[in-house]
Amino acid sequence: MKKDQIFILKDRGVVFISGEDVKDFLQNIVTNDINKVNNNHSSFSSLLSPQGKYLFDFIIVKHKQGYFLDCEANQIDELINKLNIYKLNSKVEVLNLSNEFQVAAISGEKFLDLDNTKNNAGYTTTYRDDKFFIDPRNKKLGARLIINLEKLYMSIKKLELKLQDPKKYYALSHKLGIAQIKTKELQEKLFGLECNFEEFNGIDFKKGCYVGQENTARMKLKNKIRKRLVPIEAKDNMKSGSEITFENENIGKVLIGGEYPFALIKFGEHEKNYIGKNLICDGFNIKLIKPVWLS
C-alpha cells in the first residue's frame, strides 16, 4: 500500500449505536472489552452465537455519545435485527448510517502524517471531525477512516490522496489472512477462535460474560482449537463447500469461495507442513497462504 493511495470500501457499511445504556449493552454481547474503545482507540470485535460460533465481525469506533460499527454492508440488516433482539428494554438506538458515512482505507504511513497519531494498532485520531485509525486487527492493513460522505472528496483532495481500485486492498487483506468479503459464508460454520479473532485482537478473555463466552473460554483453556481459517492461493475460483485433501486425507473445506477464498483447515501437529504444499480441491492443485498470525 503506497503512501498516497486511498481505497473507498463501498462494500462496508456503518451502524451507529447510541443511548443511555449503550456501553453496558455492547459490553454484554460483544467479544471485546468496550472499555478499551475511546476517542483515541478503536477495537475489532465480533458477535457470536450462544454456542460461540461466528455470526458477525466489526470494528467499534467511538463517535460522539455512541459507537460506530464498521461492518460488511450486505450483513447490516441482519446485524441490526440481531442487535434489536438483544436490546430488549435497554435504552439503546441502532441506526444504519451507511448513506451518510463511508469507510475507506489509507496507508499507515499517511496516517502518521496526521496530527496526534501513534503507530499502534487501533490508535484513533480525528481529522476534520472524522475518525481515522490504524486497523486494530493488524497494522499491516494500514489505516481506516469513517468519513462523512459530504466531506469525503474534499478530504481526499486536502490529503493529496489518489483513488485506487479496492481490489488491491482486499488482495492485501486476503494475503494477510484477514477475511473481509463474503463473511456471511462463515455464519454458524466455525467458532470465533477458529476465525483467529484472538490473533486479530478481537477477543478479551478478562472482560467477563458475553454471548458465546462460555464455549470460547473453554476452548481457549483446554487448547481445543483444532481448525483454523486460512487463505487459499488458487488459479481458479474455489467453490464454497469444496473439500480439500492432502496425500488423500481430508484436511478441510472451502468456506469462502470466489476471488478471495478461505478454508477451514485442520491445524494439529502437521499444521506448518500444509503451508506452501500442493493440496487438492475439486481436482485442482491449490496452496494455503501463510497468514500474518502464523509464526
Backbone bond lengths (Angstrom), bond angles and torsions (degrees), N, CA, C in turn:
res aa  C-N    CA-C-N  psi(-1)  N-CA   C-N-CA  omega(-1)  CA-C   N-CA-C  phi
1 M - - - 1.460 - - 1.531 109.26 -
2 K 1.322 116.64 118.71 1.462 120.68 -177.70 1.526 110.75 -83.39
3 K 1.322 114.36 157.32 1.456 120.58 -171.86 1.529 113.39 -59.86
4 D 1.322 117.80 -36.65 1.468 120.47 -173.26 1.525 113.45 -93.34
5 Q 1.329 118.02 11.56 1.457 121.11 -176.29 1.532 112.05 -93.56
6 I 1.335 115.04 147.08 1.460 121.59 171.00 1.525 108.31 -136.51
7 F 1.310 115.06 138.15 1.462 121.82 -179.60 1.526 108.34 -117.79
8 I 1.315 116.84 114.23 1.471 120.48 176.87 1.522 107.97 -83.85
9 L 1.313 115.92 119.33 1.465 121.71 -172.60 1.528 109.48 -99.11
10 K 1.327 115.01 84.07 1.457 120.15 -174.79 1.528 113.08 -70.26
11 D 1.324 116.99 -15.23 1.460 119.16 177.82 1.529 112.19 -89.37
12 R 1.327 116.41 6.87 1.459 120.97 172.78 1.521 108.97 -102.17
13 G 1.325 115.31 148.48 1.450 120.91 178.89 1.518 110.28 -126.83
14 V 1.319 115.61 172.02 1.463 121.45 -176.63 1.523 110.03 -130.44
15 V 1.318 115.35 121.08 1.460 122.71 173.20 1.526 107.43 -105.41
16 F 1.323 117.20 138.85 1.465 121.43 176.82 1.516 108.95 -116.84
17 I 1.337 115.44 125.91 1.466 121.50 179.86 1.520 107.90 -117.92
18 S 1.319 116.41 127.55 1.464 120.43 -178.82 1.528 109.05 -145.53
19 G 1.314 114.51 176.70 1.461 119.21 178.50 1.526 111.77 126.33
20 E 1.304 114.95 166.42 1.464 122.14 -175.80 1.525 112.90 -57.09
21 D 1.335 117.24 -35.89 1.472 121.24 -175.18 1.526 113.34 -103.54
22 V 1.324 118.20 14.26 1.464 120.18 -168.90 1.527 113.07 -61.46
23 K 1.328 117.92 -39.54 1.460 119.82 -176.97 1.524 111.64 -66.22
24 D 1.316 116.84 -47.68 1.466 120.43 178.34 1.523 110.99 -65.28
25 F 1.318 116.22 -37.25 1.464 121.08 179.96 1.527 111.03 -58.88
26 L 1.330 116.24 -51.26 1.454 119.97 -179.85 1.528 111.71 -67.71
27 Q 1.316 116.64 -39.41 1.462 120.02 -178.48 1.525 111.75 -59.80
28 N 1.313 117.01 -31.17 1.461 121.31 -176.56 1.523 114.18 -82.66
29 I 1.342 117.28 -9.56 1.470 117.31 -175.20 1.521 114.51 -125.04
30 V 1.334 119.91 -26.97 1.466 120.49 -174.54 1.526 111.15 -94.81
31 T 1.347 116.11 161.57 1.459 121.01 -171.84 1.523 114.25 -79.12
32 N 1.316 117.86 -19.37 1.458 119.72 -179.35 1.522 111.04 -103.41
33 D 1.327 115.77 167.43 1.464 122.05 -177.12 1.523 109.14 -84.93
34 I 1.323 116.56 113.74 1.457 120.68 -177.53 1.523 111.33 -65.56
35 N 1.336 116.83 -19.42 1.463 119.70 178.48 1.524 112.12 -67.68
36 K 1.320 117.68 -16.65 1.457 121.55 177.01 1.526 111.98 -76.73
37 V 1.328 116.41 -18.89 1.467 120.68 -173.79 1.519 109.82 -89.38
38 N 1.325 115.83 119.48 1.457 121.22 177.88 1.525 108.70 -148.70
39 N 1.316 117.08 -169.71 1.464 120.08 -176.21 1.525 113.18 -65.28
40 N 1.329 117.47 -15.46 1.462 120.74 -179.35 1.525 113.59 -115.83
41 H 1.331 116.97 6.42 1.458 118.71 179.63 1.524 110.80 -152.16
42 S 1.337 115.47 131.12 1.464 122.92 175.02 1.523 108.49 -115.49
43 S 1.335 116.93 154.68 1.464 120.92 -174.27 1.515 112.06 -131.04
44 F 1.317 115.03 146.67 1.455 121.57 169.62 1.521 108.19 -84.40
45 S 1.319 117.36 141.34 1.456 120.62 -178.99 1.520 109.31 -155.22
46 S 1.320 115.60 179.17 1.459 120.21 -179.31 1.516 110.21 -151.61
47 L 1.313 114.34 165.70 1.462 122.42 173.48 1.518 106.61 -119.80
48 L 1.327 115.82 121.23 1.459 121.88 -176.62 1.523 110.54 -107.08
49 S 1.304 115.48 165.96 1.463 120.51 171.88 1.527 108.20 -75.31
50 P 1.332 118.64 166.39 1.473 119.99 176.56 1.526 112.72 -57.12
51 Q 1.331 117.71 -23.53 1.466 121.52 178.26 1.531 112.27 -85.89
52 G 1.331 116.76 -1.41 1.455 120.69 178.93 1.514 114.33 89.36
53 K 1.334 117.76 13.99 1.460 120.90 -179.55 1.529 111.69 -92.67
54 Y 1.315 114.05 154.57 1.465 121.08 -175.75 1.528 112.79 -62.04
55 L 1.329 115.42 133.50 1.465 121.46 169.81 1.532 110.76 -122.54
56 F 1.351 116.22 -54.98 1.464 121.31 -177.74 1.528 108.88 -146.42
57 D 1.331 116.35 153.27 1.454 120.30 168.31 1.521 108.74 -133.12
58 F 1.326 116.13 156.23 1.463 121.24 -174.76 1.524 109.83 -166.50
59 I 1.318 115.85 163.83 1.457 122.25 172.28 1.521 107.11 -103.95
60 I 1.322 116.27 131.62 1.465 121.84 -178.36 1.528 108.58 -100.89
61 V 1.329 116.22 125.33 1.465 122.79 -176.30 1.524 108.79 -127.77
62 K 1.323 117.26 129.30 1.466 120.55 178.35 1.519 109.56 -68.19
63 H 1.340 115.58 134.26 1.463 121.12 178.05 1.520 109.43 -145.59
64 K 1.309 115.69 112.68 1.468 121.94 -179.03 1.524 109.72 52.10
65 Q 1.333 118.18 -123.32 1.466 121.18 -177.06 1.525 112.20 -95.78
66 G 1.323 116.57 17.60 1.458 119.62 -179.20 1.514 111.01 -147.67
67 Y 1.344 115.66 -153.51 1.460 121.05 -175.56 1.525 110.41 -140.31
68 F 1.332 115.29 137.50 1.458 121.02 168.25 1.527 108.80 -83.59
69 L 1.326 116.71 144.48 1.452 122.73 166.09 1.517 106.79 -115.35
70 D 1.327 116.10 114.75 1.463 122.99 175.86 1.528 106.02 -88.33
71 C 1.342 117.22 110.26 1.468 120.98 -172.22 1.523 110.52 -140.78
72 E 1.330 115.68 169.88 1.463 119.31 179.35 1.524 109.41 -68.11
73 A 1.331 116.32 129.89 1.459 121.81 -170.69 1.523 113.06 -61.08
74 N 1.338 117.29 -37.98 1.462 118.38 -175.61 1.521 112.91 -75.23
75 Q 1.313 117.33 0.26 1.460 120.37 176.20 1.525 112.85 -110.96
76 I 1.317 116.65 1.90 1.466 119.31 -172.48 1.522 112.76 -61.55
77 D 1.312 117.80 -47.48 1.472 119.61 -177.39 1.523 110.91 -60.52
78 E 1.314 115.76 -42.17 1.465 120.19 179.76 1.532 110.72 -67.11
79 L 1.322 116.57 -40.08 1.467 120.73 177.78 1.519 110.94 -63.34
80 I 1.323 117.11 -45.39 1.462 120.48 -179.78 1.529 110.49 -62.72
81 N 1.327 116.81 -40.96 1.468 119.56 177.46 1.525 111.47 -60.11
82 K 1.337 116.46 -42.01 1.465 120.56 179.07 1.526 111.20 -65.69
83 L 1.318 116.47 -42.24 1.464 119.88 178.68 1.526 110.92 -63.14
84 N 1.312 116.88 -38.46 1.462 120.25 179.07 1.528 112.04 -68.03
85 I 1.330 116.48 -30.65 1.464 119.71 175.71 1.526 109.86 -65.15
86 Y 1.315 116.82 -43.21 1.461 120.61 -179.73 1.529 112.57 -74.84
87 K 1.305 116.38 -18.60 1.460 120.16 -175.00 1.520 112.45 -63.60
88 L 1.328 117.56 -41.15 1.466 122.88 -179.28 1.523 109.83 49.06
89 N 1.343 117.52 -119.18 1.466 120.73 -177.61 1.521 113.30 -98.10
90 S 1.317 116.57 10.20 1.467 119.57 179.34 1.520 110.59 -66.17
91 K 1.324 115.01 145.46 1.459 120.53 178.50 1.530 108.07 -85.25
92 V 1.333 114.35 81.58 1.458 122.15 -175.04 1.524 108.94 -139.39
93 E 1.316 116.29 141.42 1.464 121.53 175.18 1.524 108.79 -120.27
94 V 1.328 115.92 132.61 1.462 121.87 -178.75 1.526 108.55 -117.72
95 L 1.347 116.36 121.69 1.460 120.86 -175.88 1.526 110.99 -127.92
96 N 1.313 116.61 144.15 1.461 122.65 171.37 1.526 107.52 -91.59
97 L 1.349 116.35 109.84 1.467 120.65 -178.45 1.525 112.04 -108.50
98 S 1.326 115.86 25.11 1.470 120.19 -178.01 1.522 112.66 -64.62
99 N 1.330 117.58 -20.51 1.462 120.49 178.01 1.526 111.88 -83.40
100 E 1.337 116.86 -7.21 1.467 121.01 -178.89 1.523 112.75 -113.76
101 F 1.318 117.31 -25.72 1.461 121.14 -176.27 1.526 110.86 -127.57
102 Q 1.319 114.73 147.74 1.460 121.73 -179.29 1.531 109.91 -122.78
103 V 1.326 116.39 138.45 1.459 121.94 174.01 1.524 108.46 -93.82
104 A 1.317 116.66 137.59 1.464 121.63 177.77 1.517 108.71 -144.53
105 A 1.332 115.95 168.60 1.464 121.19 179.93 1.522 109.78 -130.61
106 I 1.338 115.24 141.83 1.458 122.37 175.83 1.532 107.93 -134.11
107 S 1.290 117.34 174.76 1.456 120.69 -179.94 1.526 110.74 -75.56
108 G 1.314 115.39 153.01 1.455 119.62 174.73 1.516 111.20 -63.54
109 E 1.333 116.53 -32.33 1.467 121.43 178.41 1.522 111.03 -61.87
110 K 1.338 116.66 -43.15 1.463 120.31 178.65 1.514 110.91 -67.22
111 F 1.328 116.55 -39.10 1.463 120.99 177.77 1.518 110.89 -57.39
112 L 1.312 117.27 -40.66 1.463 121.18 -176.88 1.523 112.50 -72.05
113 D 1.327 117.63 -11.90 1.464 120.97 173.72 1.523 112.07 -75.86
114 L 1.349 116.20 -18.91 1.458 119.97 -179.87 1.517 110.01 -74.68
115 D 1.322 116.13 161.86 1.463 120.54 177.44 1.528 110.59 -71.27
116 N 1.317 116.10 150.41 1.469 123.14 173.35 1.522 112.36 56.67
117 T 1.329 116.78 54.27 1.463 120.54 179.28 1.523 110.89 -123.68
118 K 1.322 115.40 157.41 1.456 123.34 174.19 1.522 108.29 -139.45
119 N 1.315 116.24 151.19 1.461 120.79 -178.15 1.526 110.11 -88.94
120 N 1.322 115.86 58.61 1.463 122.90 178.75 1.519 109.21 -119.04
121 A 1.331 117.27 137.24 1.464 120.28 177.23 1.518 110.05 -55.19
122 G 1.316 116.39 127.32 1.456 121.61 179.43 1.510 114.99 88.61
123 Y 1.331 117.67 -9.15 1.468 118.50 -177.50 1.526 109.93 -62.66
124 T 1.315 115.83 134.32 1.467 122.07 -169.59 1.526 110.91 -125.47
125 T 1.312 115.81 138.63 1.452 121.29 174.38 1.522 109.11 -135.96
126 T 1.316 116.59 175.93 1.473 121.60 -179.55 1.523 109.53 -120.15
127 Y 1.317 115.52 131.80 1.456 121.47 176.26 1.524 107.96 -128.29
128 R 1.309 117.19 118.07 1.467 122.92 -176.81 1.536 110.36 51.59
129 D 1.339 115.25 42.91 1.470 124.15 177.44 1.528 113.90 71.11
130 D 1.324 118.15 8.39 1.459 121.16 178.00 1.523 110.10 -110.74
131 K 1.332 116.04 155.15 1.450 122.31 -174.48 1.526 111.83 -88.45
132 F 1.323 115.90 127.92 1.461 124.22 173.55 1.529 106.86 -122.33
133 F 1.330 118.27 136.08 1.465 118.97 -176.97 1.524 111.45 -155.03
134 I 1.341 114.99 145.03 1.462 120.82 172.02 1.525 107.85 -64.91
135 D 1.332 117.32 135.04 1.457 119.79 -177.90 1.532 109.71 -56.99
136 P 1.333 117.62 122.35 1.465 120.00 -175.64 1.522 114.11 -70.88
137 R 1.336 118.86 -13.72 1.455 121.39 179.63 1.523 111.57 -77.03
138 N 1.334 115.43 -43.36 1.455 120.67 179.79 1.526 108.65 -167.16
139 K 1.311 116.90 133.50 1.459 120.85 -176.48 1.527 112.63 -65.11
140 K 1.336 117.20 -21.49 1.463 119.60 -179.53 1.532 112.32 -67.46
141 L 1.343 116.82 -14.78 1.463 120.67 175.58 1.523 112.29 -82.07
142 G 1.324 116.68 0.13 1.454 119.97 179.10 1.512 112.40 78.72
143 A 1.318 115.75 -148.62 1.463 121.46 -177.74 1.518 110.30 -118.64
144 R 1.313 114.87 159.40 1.461 121.20 177.73 1.520 108.80 -122.79
145 L 1.321 115.32 162.94 1.448 120.72 172.90 1.510 109.71 -141.22
146 I 1.303 115.35 144.71 1.463 122.45 171.29 1.517 104.97 -114.90
147 I 1.312 115.86 109.68 1.457 120.45 -166.34 1.526 111.32 -127.24
148 N 1.316 115.05 141.45 1.454 120.58 176.80 1.528 109.25 -62.17
149 L 1.322 116.28 128.76 1.460 120.58 -174.77 1.528 112.60 -57.02
150 E 1.330 117.07 -31.31 1.461 120.02 -178.76 1.529 111.98 -67.89
151 K 1.343 115.85 -21.79 1.468 119.69 -177.52 1.520 112.66 -107.55
152 L 1.316 117.81 -2.50 1.456 121.41 -172.26 1.525 112.16 -55.82
153 Y 1.313 117.67 -56.94 1.464 119.70 -172.41 1.525 112.47 -74.50
154 M 1.322 117.38 -26.54 1.461 119.71 173.33 1.527 110.56 -68.02
155 S 1.335 116.74 -40.10 1.466 119.89 177.90 1.527 110.73 -66.94
156 I 1.336 116.58 -38.85 1.463 119.99 176.49 1.535 110.42 -58.83
157 K 1.335 115.33 -42.14 1.461 119.95 -179.99 1.521 111.27 -67.21
158 K 1.329 117.12 -46.17 1.467 121.60 -178.29 1.529 111.36 -63.04
159 L 1.314 116.76 -35.52 1.459 120.79 -178.45 1.527 112.49 -87.96
160 E 1.327 115.86 -0.37 1.471 122.58 178.78 1.525 111.17 55.91
161 L 1.317 114.85 49.74 1.457 121.69 -179.66 1.534 109.97 -100.28
162 K 1.326 115.79 153.84 1.453 121.52 179.04 1.522 109.53 -117.61
163 L 1.331 115.95 130.30 1.459 121.20 -179.59 1.531 110.49 -65.69
164 Q 1.332 114.96 136.84 1.449 121.45 179.52 1.525 110.11 -128.57
165 D 1.319 115.51 158.61 1.456 121.01 176.67 1.529 109.07 -65.33
166 P 1.337 118.68 121.91 1.470 120.34 -179.11 1.524 113.93 -60.89
167 K 1.348 117.18 -16.12 1.463 118.72 177.04 1.527 111.29 -60.37
168 K 1.335 117.07 -30.90 1.460 120.42 177.57 1.527 110.37 -64.71
169 Y 1.322 116.07 -39.87 1.465 120.54 179.27 1.531 110.47 -67.47
170 Y 1.319 117.17 -43.96 1.464 119.73 -178.48 1.525 111.65 -71.14
171 A 1.325 117.36 -27.38 1.458 119.77 174.07 1.531 110.07 -65.84
172 L 1.336 116.55 -39.39 1.462 120.88 176.16 1.521 110.46 -64.89
173 S 1.328 116.94 -45.63 1.461 121.39 179.39 1.526 110.74 -59.68
174 H 1.330 116.69 -41.95 1.462 121.50 178.67 1.524 110.58 -63.58
175 K 1.325 117.14 -43.85 1.462 121.83 179.96 1.525 111.08 -61.21
176 L 1.326 116.77 -36.18 1.458 121.41 179.77 1.531 112.38 -76.78
177 G 1.336 115.87 -14.90 1.460 119.82 179.58 1.512 113.40 90.08
178 I 1.335 116.74 26.20 1.466 121.70 -178.69 1.521 108.40 -113.74
179 A 1.320 116.74 107.92 1.473 121.90 -177.16 1.520 110.47 -78.53
180 Q 1.340 116.52 126.71 1.465 120.78 176.93 1.524 112.09 -130.45
181 I 1.316 117.70 -10.31 1.459 122.47 -176.69 1.531 109.71 -113.34
182 K 1.332 115.99 136.00 1.473 122.04 176.43 1.534 112.29 60.14
183 T 1.331 116.11 35.33 1.470 119.13 -178.45 1.529 112.75 -69.35
184 K 1.315 117.53 -13.26 1.463 119.98 174.68 1.532 110.85 -59.14
185 E 1.359 115.44 -27.92 1.459 120.30 178.94 1.532 112.37 -63.59
186 L 1.333 116.91 -15.71 1.466 120.70 -178.15 1.525 113.08 -89.74
187 Q 1.308 117.31 -14.81 1.464 120.57 -171.00 1.520 112.46 -56.44
188 E 1.339 114.41 126.94 1.471 123.80 176.04 1.535 113.45 65.19
189 K 1.341 118.17 10.57 1.465 120.65 -176.42 1.531 113.69 -104.54
190 L 1.318 116.97 -13.08 1.456 120.24 179.01 1.519 109.55 -157.42
191 F 1.315 115.53 162.20 1.453 121.02 -178.18 1.528 110.90 -84.05
192 G 1.324 115.50 159.15 1.458 120.20 179.83 1.517 113.04 -56.65
193 L 1.331 116.88 -39.48 1.464 120.08 178.44 1.527 111.51 -67.71
194 E 1.323 117.15 -30.94 1.463 120.32 176.83 1.528 111.52 -71.16
195 C 1.333 117.09 -19.52 1.463 122.39 174.77 1.524 111.89 -80.88
196 N 1.345 116.33 -1.50 1.468 122.48 -179.27 1.526 112.62 70.43
197 F 1.327 116.38 26.47 1.460 119.27 -177.71 1.523 112.43 -65.89
198 E 1.318 117.74 -28.76 1.471 118.57 175.80 1.526 109.71 -64.28
199 E 1.339 117.07 -44.75 1.461 121.09 -179.76 1.525 112.25 -67.11
200 F 1.327 117.26 -23.40 1.462 121.19 179.07 1.530 111.88 -98.03
201 N 1.325 116.45 21.12 1.471 122.36 175.22 1.520 112.36 61.02
202 G 1.351 116.40 33.80 1.456 120.10 -174.43 1.517 115.51 -106.42
203 I 1.347 117.42 -1.63 1.462 120.92 -178.95 1.521 108.79 -130.98
204 D 1.316 116.77 131.53 1.461 121.90 175.25 1.524 108.24 -110.23
205 F 1.326 116.68 118.75 1.457 120.82 -176.61 1.534 112.84 -88.18
206 K 1.330 116.97 2.88 1.453 120.45 -179.45 1.527 113.21 -112.13
207 K 1.322 117.41 -5.73 1.460 120.22 -170.99 1.518 114.38 -76.56
208 G 1.320 118.38 -19.07 1.458 119.92 -176.01 1.517 111.09 103.29
209 C 1.314 115.40 -158.87 1.468 120.84 -170.22 1.523 113.09 -72.56
210 Y 1.337 114.54 144.93 1.452 123.45 169.62 1.518 106.12 -155.97
211 V 1.295 118.02 171.82 1.463 121.00 -178.30 1.532 109.53 -64.77
212 G 1.325 116.55 122.89 1.456 121.59 -179.56 1.513 114.20 87.64
213 Q 1.333 117.26 3.90 1.464 121.24 -174.74 1.523 112.84 -64.49
214 E 1.323 117.65 -38.83 1.464 120.29 -173.76 1.532 111.87 -61.22
215 N 1.331 116.94 -50.48 1.469 119.89 179.84 1.522 111.75 -68.14
216 T 1.335 116.45 -36.90 1.459 120.12 179.12 1.523 110.95 -62.50
217 A 1.316 116.56 -45.97 1.469 120.99 179.72 1.530 110.77 -65.71
218 R 1.326 117.85 -38.45 1.461 121.37 -179.70 1.536 110.60 -65.65
219 M 1.340 116.31 -43.06 1.465 119.57 178.39 1.524 111.00 -62.31
220 K 1.314 116.71 -40.59 1.459 121.50 179.37 1.529 110.32 -65.61
221 L 1.326 117.08 -46.40 1.462 121.87 -176.76 1.520 111.64 -64.29
222 K 1.328 116.31 -41.50 1.465 120.73 -175.66 1.528 112.80 -94.30
223 N 1.344 115.59 5.27 1.473 121.09 178.76 1.527 110.96 52.10
224 K 1.333 115.51 51.21 1.460 120.73 -177.30 1.530 113.37 -100.31
225 I 1.319 115.83 27.55 1.460 119.33 179.20 1.523 107.58 -88.55
226 R 1.307 116.78 98.13 1.460 122.43 -174.65 1.527 113.06 -103.71
227 K 1.329 116.30 -7.75 1.463 120.23 179.98 1.523 108.49 -135.68
228 R 1.330 114.71 153.40 1.464 120.37 -179.72 1.527 110.03 -140.75
229 L 1.330 114.98 149.11 1.462 121.03 174.08 1.522 108.32 -83.84
230 V 1.342 116.32 121.83 1.467 122.21 -173.01 1.528 109.41 -132.70
231 P 1.337 118.06 140.66 1.474 120.31 177.06 1.523 112.25 -72.20
232 I 1.329 115.81 148.56 1.464 122.80 -178.30 1.519 109.95 -111.63
233 E 1.321 115.73 141.24 1.462 121.99 170.33 1.522 107.81 -106.45
234 A 1.328 116.91 119.97 1.464 120.67 -176.80 1.522 110.14 -147.14
235 K 1.336 116.04 148.96 1.458 120.59 178.55 1.524 111.61 -75.73
236 D 1.313 116.71 -30.37 1.456 121.62 179.50 1.525 109.20 -116.67
237 N 1.331 116.59 150.79 1.454 120.67 178.40 1.524 110.30 -61.87
238 M 1.301 116.25 128.17 1.458 121.19 178.48 1.530 110.08 -82.34
239 K 1.311 116.36 152.64 1.450 121.70 179.24 1.522 109.78 -100.25
240 S 1.329 115.98 138.97 1.464 120.57 176.54 1.521 109.81 -58.15
241 G 1.323 115.96 136.16 1.453 121.13 178.16 1.522 114.49 94.91
242 S 1.339 117.46 -11.43 1.466 120.43 -179.72 1.527 110.49 -68.77
243 E 1.330 115.78 138.36 1.456 120.73 -179.98 1.532 111.08 -83.31
244 I 1.335 114.97 149.52 1.458 122.03 -179.78 1.520 108.19 -118.98
245 T 1.332 116.23 133.30 1.465 120.37 -178.87 1.521 111.04 -125.22
246 F 1.315 115.19 154.43 1.459 123.06 174.33 1.520 107.61 -137.28
247 E 1.326 116.12 118.16 1.464 121.86 -176.87 1.533 110.68 52.47
248 N 1.344 113.64 47.81 1.468 123.45 176.61 1.534 113.77 66.75
249 E 1.311 117.28 11.71 1.469 120.89 176.76 1.525 109.44 -108.18
250 N 1.339 116.34 132.75 1.457 120.22 177.04 1.523 109.49 -72.24
251 I 1.337 116.12 119.51 1.465 119.32 -177.93 1.522 113.24 -116.35
252 G 1.331 117.93 -3.21 1.458 117.85 -179.78 1.511 113.15 171.37
253 K 1.340 114.05 -170.37 1.465 120.66 -175.28 1.525 109.29 -149.42
254 V 1.327 115.25 142.78 1.465 120.34 174.70 1.525 108.97 -70.79
255 L 1.334 116.74 126.04 1.459 120.61 176.82 1.524 112.08 -104.12
256 I 1.327 115.89 -38.89 1.469 120.35 176.51 1.527 107.39 -114.29
257 G 1.308 117.09 112.84 1.452 121.33 178.99 1.511 111.40 -92.53
258 G 1.321 116.08 -175.13 1.449 120.50 175.35 1.514 113.89 92.37
259 E 1.324 115.43 -147.06 1.465 121.81 -169.63 1.525 113.31 -71.13
260 Y 1.332 117.09 -33.45 1.467 120.94 -178.58 1.526 108.43 -123.47
261 P 1.337 117.53 75.75 1.464 120.28 -170.01 1.533 113.78 -79.39
262 F 1.328 114.27 146.54 1.458 122.80 175.09 1.521 108.54 -132.32
263 A 1.341 115.06 147.97 1.456 120.33 179.16 1.518 109.89 -130.98
264 L 1.327 115.57 150.96 1.455 122.03 172.68 1.527 106.65 -91.72
265 I 1.320 116.21 114.64 1.459 122.66 -171.58 1.525 110.69 -117.11
266 K 1.318 116.06 140.31 1.461 120.68 174.23 1.522 109.48 -62.59
267 F 1.316 116.05 128.30 1.458 120.76 179.60 1.513 108.76 -123.07
268 G 1.339 115.31 97.94 1.450 120.87 177.51 1.508 109.00 -129.40
269 E 1.308 117.01 -136.18 1.460 120.86 -176.58 1.524 112.58 -67.15
270 H 1.339 117.65 -21.41 1.469 119.81 -177.21 1.530 112.34 -102.14
271 E 1.353 117.17 12.87 1.457 119.64 -170.63 1.526 113.83 -52.23
272 K 1.327 118.21 -45.76 1.449 119.54 -176.71 1.521 112.04 -74.58
273 N 1.326 117.73 -20.88 1.454 120.43 177.37 1.522 112.10 -67.09
274 Y 1.334 117.17 -24.00 1.459 120.31 -179.72 1.525 112.09 -75.90
275 I 1.327 117.05 -30.84 1.456 120.47 -176.41 1.525 110.13 -66.53
276 G 1.346 115.50 123.28 1.455 120.99 178.31 1.517 115.00 84.15
277 K 1.330 117.28 -6.62 1.459 120.59 179.77 1.527 110.53 -84.32
278 N 1.316 115.98 157.65 1.462 120.40 174.86 1.518 109.53 -78.22
279 L 1.312 116.23 114.05 1.448 122.96 175.78 1.524 108.32 -106.20
280 I 1.307 116.57 167.04 1.462 120.77 -178.66 1.524 109.79 -117.98
281 C 1.328 115.20 131.58 1.467 121.41 176.05 1.529 108.27 -144.97
282 D 1.310 116.22 120.39 1.470 121.55 -178.90 1.529 112.22 54.46
283 G 1.332 115.57 34.38 1.453 120.32 178.14 1.517 114.88 83.28
284 F 1.340 117.58 -0.33 1.461 121.57 -178.91 1.524 110.18 -107.69
285 N 1.320 116.10 152.69 1.461 121.13 171.48 1.528 109.08 -80.15
286 I 1.303 116.33 131.57 1.455 121.33 176.25 1.523 107.90 -133.80
287 K 1.322 116.06 167.95 1.456 121.65 175.69 1.527 109.71 -134.76
288 L 1.318 115.04 152.55 1.451 120.62 172.11 1.523 108.53 -89.88
289 I 1.320 116.04 137.81 1.468 121.18 176.44 1.527 107.86 -88.85
290 K 1.310 116.63 133.65 1.460 119.72 178.65 1.524 109.80 -68.62
291 P 1.340 118.32 113.41 1.456 120.51 -176.47 1.530 111.46 -73.93
292 V 1.308 116.26 162.90 1.458 121.65 -174.33 1.525 112.14 -63.75
293 W 1.330 117.29 -26.35 1.468 119.96 -176.08 1.525 112.86 -84.24
294 L 1.329 118.37 -11.35 1.469 120.54 -177.06 1.523 109.90 -92.19
295 S 1.321 116.86 113.59 1.467 121.34 -177.33 1.528 110.45 -76.73
